[in-house]
Amino acid sequence: MAGTIREYAEERGISYLTHFTRLENLKSILEHGLILRNQLGSHSGNVFNDRFRLDGTNAVCTSISFPNYKMFYRLRMEHTNVHWVVVAIHVSALWELPCAFCSANAASSSVTSISLDQRSSLNALKNMFSDFEQKKRSELNIPNNYPTNPQAEVLMLNGVPKKYILGVAVDSSKVEEVLKKRFVGLQVLNTKRYFKPREDYSHWK
């Protein structure tokens, strides 16, 4: 039985975290990493997604293995003229960087009522993979490395240094071509997968 966050991540087969952002933010991310909300003003050109932070932190929001497609879809529909990328973050960020594990949306009252210290434990990470309310994980037919709730989040409390960035996913060959020319050596994956709902979306309508 896993006794550390690293062991549990390996047991689950978790290999990366995801963070979706506007294409225009990518240059700054590759230069400075993913920085805290209250530090964005010092890096010109950054555009943040949520006007109000209802989770009570300035942390960087990430998801394990698959983006929070509900929020991602809403933002894409609100900003149809914007190109988006999904940033992949090395799994070691889970145990090497300060973070808080949230079994549902980090702004929900069920999550904010739990202290950040409690949400930083191995048990909090495990709770992300437990049955959620009336939803039985065994009935969702999702991979072992997906949290149960599609809106479950990992808050990176001090941000994510650039060395943890593995690459990005995009949903068009045109954007892929542009990025490979602009950022030589950057791993760019052209796929629709991360721009669609999870396989179990019908359970969460």
RAPE-V317191 format. One line per field, one symbol per residue. ss: DSSP state (H for helix, E for strand, - for the rest). burial: 1 if it has 9 or more other C-alpha atoms within 8 Angstrom, else 0. Layout:
# RAPE-V317191
ss=???
burial=???
This chain:
# RAPE-V317191
ss=----HHHHHHHH---EEEEEEEHHHHHHHHHH-E--HHHHHH-----------------EEEEE----HHHHHHHHHH-----EEEEEEE--HHHH--EEEE------HHHH-----HHH-HHHHHH----E--E-HHHH------------EEEE---E-HHHEEEEEE--HHHHHHHHHH-----EEE--HHH-----HHHH-
burial=0000111111000111111111111101110111111001000001000000100001111111111111011011000000011111111011001111111111110011000000111101110110110011100100001111111111111111110111111110001100110000010111100110100100000
